[in-house]
Amino acid sequence: MSMSAAIEFRGVSVRYDHLPALENISVSIPSGSFWGIIGPNGSGKSTFVKTALGLLTPYEGDVRTLGRVPADLGSLRARIGYVPQYAQLDFSFPLQVIDVVAMGLYGEIGLFRRLTRSHRERAYRALDRVQMREFADRQISALSGGQRQRVLIARALVVDPSLLILDEPTAALDHGSAEGLYDWVNRLHEEDGMTIILVTHDIGVVSQYVDSIACLNRSLVAHGRPRDVLSGDSLEEMYGCGAMLFGHGDVPHMVVSAKDAGKK
């Protein structure tokens, strides 16, 4: 296992109720890189992330996250920021934005411990990083979808992680908000140098930003630089023989023909 890798899988296979979710995955994600994880629904993208975090245990193969087996991360777990696909948060509950961000510190200070001034200052700094400090005293319910997503990222950033994992962060956003979020995440990577892993369906847009892409369809179809990986063969293996990527302005888009869309 490489000591410079943020996440490394060697021959990893994962099952749900004896059904294969990932099969023989081997990949190394270097520290300080920006990776996109792409693939169709049910391809194992979220399973990959959960396995790296130790939320799922493989039945075959070895996993290292920040150089350790996920179950043995210990204090290193605080260096990982994670925004799951479906936030476990009731946005109708009367919470201020600053309190939502401070929730990211509960693993460090305990669930029912009172926040100190120092903790709140850290929460404000996290909001600064996502350009949301002016909303600190707003109710989370009063924010737009894109603003809420930035607050959830701030909650992940409050621990000053070296590894940030975003699982479908634009799933509930419109196209314009999604592109804005991708642009902002890219700036965060460039300015802070942290390792970022972005799980997404937006192949064309994300390919403009990431250093590398891993294409999943239970197995690892391909991985490497976007321009090398996003070939017809890789897309066909993930999405079916009707898949293609075409240029339109600055942003490439994927098309899957109707007759082939349901084949995989």
Residue, then its C-alpha position, 0 to 999 in steps of 0.5 A: m500500500s502506498m503511504s502517499a495515497a489518500i485512498e487505496f483499494r486492492g482487489v476489493s469486492v463488496r456485497y449487499d445481501h450476497l449480491p455483488a455491489l463492487e467487484n475486484i476494485s484496485v485503484s489508488i487516489p493520491s493525496g492532494s488530488f481531485w477525483g471524480i467517481i462516475g457511473p450509472n445508478g446502481s454502479g457502486k459509486s456510493t458503495f465505494v465511498k462508504t467502503a473507504l470510510g469504513l461504513l461497509t466492510p469488503y468481503e475480499g481485498d484490502v482498503r487503506t484510507l489515509g494510510r490505515v484500515p478504515a476501522d483503525l482510523g482513530s483520531l485520523r477520522a477527524r481529518i475526513g470531511y464527508v457530505p453524504q448523498y442524502a443529508q440526515l437533516d430536517f431542513s424544516f427544523p428551526l436551526q440557525v446556519i451556525d448551529v448546523v455547521a457546528m454539528g460537524l464538531y460533535g464527533e470531537i466534543g460530544l453530542f450534548r456538550r455546550l459549544t465554546r466560543s472557540h468552537r463557534e469561531r471554527a464554525y464561522r471560519a468554515l462558513d467563510r470558506v464557503q462564502m456563507r458567513e453573512f447567513a450564519d444567523r439565518q434559519i436553515s429553512a430560509l436558504s436556497g438548495g445551493q446555499r444549504q448544500r454549501v452549509l453542509i459542506a461547511r459542516a464537513l470543513v469545520v474539522d479542517p479535513s485533509l480529505l473531503i468526500l462529496d457524494e452527489p452534492t448537486a442531486a437536488l440542484d438546478h443546472g446553474s446552481a450545480e455548475g456554480l457549486y462545481d466551480w466553487v469546489n474546484r477553487l477550494h481544491e486549488e486554494d487549500g490543496m486538500t484531496i477531494i473526491l466527488v461522486t457525480h452523474d454530471i460527466g461533462v461538467v465535472s470533467q472540466y475540473v477533476d484531475s482524474i476520473a474513476c468509471l464504475n459499473r460494479s467493476l472499475v471500467a477505467h480510470g485516469r485523466p478525463r480526456d483519456v478515460l471518457s472515450g466511447d469504449s468506456l462510456e459504452e461499458m458503463y451506460g450501454c452501446g448508445a452512449m456518447l459524449f459530444g461537445h457543445g460550447d465549453v461543456p461536453h454532454m453525454v447522450v444515451s439513446a432511448k433504446d439502449a438506456g435500459k440495457k444496463 
